[in-house]
Amino acid sequence: MKKPYIICHMMTSVDGRIDCAMTSKLSGVSDYYTTLAQINVPTTVSGRVTAELEMAEPGKYAVSNTEIYGQEGFSKKADCAGYEVIVDTKGTLIWPDAADMEKPYLLLCF
């Protein structure tokens, strides 16, 4: 099996704060997005804060059934060349219908 090729292309603050609005104020921010477009990666990974600001619908998901599932769950609704992998550890974000997305969301909730 061929190993995946991973590129870590990130933008972060020196003090470690997660404030996506601040990135627009950084010098070189246009270079970041130009480079991201040029490397043309099939799959990207985003954390909850970035996904909440850029991809999710407004609001928080509220659980109506609190019964513990008791096993791992997996549901695959689409085959494609790449995905938007989103780490939403608490499963609180609300997502739009992804039926026609070029890169569907792959949500990691645990």
C-alpha positions in Angstrom: 0.0 0.0 0.0 1.3 3.4 -0.9 1.7 5.8 2.0 -0.1 9.1 1.9 1.7 12.3 1.2 1.0 14.9 3.8 1.6 18.6 3.6 1.1 20.8 6.7 0.2 24.2 5.5 -1.0 26.2 8.5 -1.4 29.7 9.8 -1.3 30.3 13.5 -0.8 33.1 16.0 2.4 33.3 18.1 0.3 33.3 21.4 -1.7 30.3 20.3 -5.1 32.0 20.3 -7.7 30.7 17.9 -9.0 33.8 16.3 -9.8 33.4 12.6 -10.7 37.0 12.2 -7.1 38.0 13.0 -5.7 36.2 10.0 -7.0 38.9 7.6 -4.7 41.3 9.4 -1.5 39.3 9.0 1.0 40.3 6.3 1.3 37.5 3.8 -2.3 36.2 4.2 -2.9 36.4 0.5 0.2 34.3 -0.1 -1.2 31.7 2.2 -4.4 31.2 0.2 -2.6 31.5 -3.1 -0.2 28.7 -2.1 -3.1 26.6 -0.8 -4.8 26.9 -4.2 -1.6 26.1 -6.1 -0.8 22.9 -4.2 -4.3 21.6 -5.2 -4.7 19.1 -2.4 -7.7 16.6 -2.6 -8.4 16.6 1.2 -8.0 19.3 3.9 -8.4 19.2 7.6 -10.1 21.9 9.7 -10.7 22.2 13.4 -14.1 23.1 15.0 -13.4 26.8 15.3 -12.4 27.3 11.7 -15.3 25.0 10.5 -17.8 26.9 12.6 -16.7 30.2 11.1 -16.3 29.1 7.5 -18.4 26.0 6.8 -21.1 25.2 9.4 -24.5 26.7 9.6 -25.3 29.1 12.5 -26.3 27.7 15.8 -25.5 24.6 17.9 -26.8 21.1 17.4 -28.8 20.0 20.5 -29.1 16.3 21.1 -32.7 15.1 21.5 -31.9 11.5 22.2 -29.3 11.1 25.0 -29.2 7.3 24.9 -25.6 6.1 24.5 -25.0 4.5 21.1 -22.6 1.9 22.6 -20.5 1.3 19.6 -18.5 3.0 16.9 -20.5 4.4 14.0 -19.6 5.2 10.5 -21.8 6.4 7.6 -20.4 7.1 4.1 -22.8 8.9 1.8 -20.4 9.8 -1.1 -17.4 8.6 -3.0 -15.1 11.3 -4.3 -11.5 12.3 -4.9 -11.2 14.4 -1.7 -12.9 15.4 1.4 -13.1 18.3 3.9 -12.1 16.6 7.1 -13.5 18.4 10.2 -12.7 17.6 13.8 -15.8 18.4 15.8 -15.1 16.5 19.0 -18.4 17.3 20.7 -20.6 17.1 17.6 -22.2 20.5 18.1 -21.9 22.0 14.7 -24.8 22.1 12.3 -24.1 21.1 8.7 -25.7 21.9 5.3 -26.9 19.2 2.9 -23.7 17.9 1.3 -25.3 15.9 -1.5 -23.9 18.0 -4.3 -20.6 19.1 -2.8 -17.4 18.5 -4.8 -15.5 17.7 -1.5 -18.0 16.3 1.0 -17.5 16.7 4.7 -15.9 13.9 6.7 -16.8 14.6 10.3 -14.7 13.3 13.2 -16.8 13.3 16.4 -15.6 11.5 19.6 
